[in-house]
Amino acid sequence: MAWYNEDNPETLNFMVAGNTECGHELLQASLSAHPEIICHGDVLHEKEALRKVEHEAYFGESGRVPDWYVPSYLSMEQYLNNKIFDNTLHEEKAVGVKVSYHHFIAQDLWDYTLRKCRHGDFCLLHVQRNPVACFVDYMRSDAWPHNTGPLRVSQNSVAVDPKLLVPFVRNHLSTALKVDRLCEDRVVVNYHELLLDFRGTLEKLFKYLDIRYSSACIPNLKRIRRRDVRSSINNWKQLQRELPSDVRELLESPTLL
């Protein structure tokens, strides 16, 4: 069982925030590959089995008493405070965790994150992507709730329902704005910049974190799915006709990557 609550005032704590399919998983994996950083991935996942695997991959087997996040046992805030932040097994200089938009909303993490920001030795890495692109890749993923049986979406071609896209985009934008307002000590990582200049974006990020760059992060470039979002939407003209102007602008944006 891992030892927790180590007093390590020199450890930087951070969150990697983002929406589904926005690229924050890629950034989390890239940061965690650095020898001086641990950035936990699915320790907050909806499925307990995945939370347990992710937690024990770093901290080791839990024994009879679960150390991973169990909502009926402890709150998400307690888990982050007592078992994630500042707890390093290999003297890493920074400890981070991936936190999705739905975690902020469902677990009401706004005040908690704000307190962490005000306390110091904490920063927020906010990954942002064109929400239309997020939605299309969400439809392509196994997490898409309608992606079963005869309704399964093709990986190459999707028909986007405007009635589903519009609220997704607007919720994405409002949540992104709220996340950005939480913390002055933050950096916004644009997905299209990460896609076009992976190494350069990471080098800037490590300079911001005051941690030396490591080439160990580069293999994660293979995780980037270089798929043309625009050409995979097979009802493009319908969307141009039916979408409200604010969402249509994002549909036609050069950041639709």
Residue, then its C-alpha position, 0 to 999 in steps of 0.5 A: m500500500a502506498w504512503y500518502n500525505e507526504d509533506n513535499p512543499e517543492t512539488l508543483n500540483f496541476m490539473v490537465a482540464g478539457n472536454t471529451e475528445c479535446g486532446h487532454e488525454l494526449l497531453q496527460a500521457s505526454l506529461s506523465a512520460h517525463p521522468e520528473i512528472i507524474c500526471h494521473g490519467d483515468v483515476l477519476h474515470e466513471k468505471e471503477a475497474l479503470r479507476k482501480v487499474e490506473h491508481e494501482a499502476y502507480f501506487g501499487e496494490s491497495g490490499r483489503v481497503p481500497d485506496w482508489y477513488v470510491p465515491s461511497y467511501l470518500s469525495m473526489e476532493q478528499y481523494l485528490n487532496n489525500k491520495i493524489f496531490d503531493n504524493t510522489l513515489h519517485e521524487e517527481k517535481a510535479v504531480g498532475v491529474k486529468v480532470s474532464y469538464h464533466h468532473f467539474i460539473a458533476q462533482d462541483l469542483w469549482d470552489y475546490t479548484l479555486r481554493k487550490c489556485r489561491h493556495g499557490d504551488f498549483c496551476l491549470l493546464h487547459v486543453q482547448r479544441n474546436p468543440v465541433a471536432c470534439f463532438v465528431d470524434y465523440m461520435r466516432s468513439d466507443a463512449w458514444p451512447h448510440n454507438t451500438g448495433p445497427l446505429r453504430v457510427s462509421q469511423n470514416s463518415v458521420a451524420v451529425d444531428p444539429k439538435l445534438l451538436v448545438p447544445f454540446v457546443r454551447n455547453h462546451l464553450s460555457t464550461a471552457l470559459k468558466v474553467d479559464r476564470l478559475c485560475e490566473d496561473r494557467v496556460v491554454v494549450n490549443y489542440h490544433e497547435l499541439l497537432l501542428d507543432f507537438r514538440g514546440t508546444l511541449e517545449k513551451l509548456f515545460k518552460y512554463l512549468d520550469i521543468r527541463y524538456s525531455s524527449a521521452c514525451i515525443p513517442n506520444l506523438k503517435r497518439i495523435r489521430r490525424r483524421d480530416v474532421r471536415s471531410s468525415i461529416n457527410n451532411w455538411k451542407q445540411l449543417q450549414r443550412e440548419l446550424p445557428s450562426d455561432v455554431r456554424e462559425l465553428l463548423e467553418s473554422p480553420t481550427l476544425l482539426 
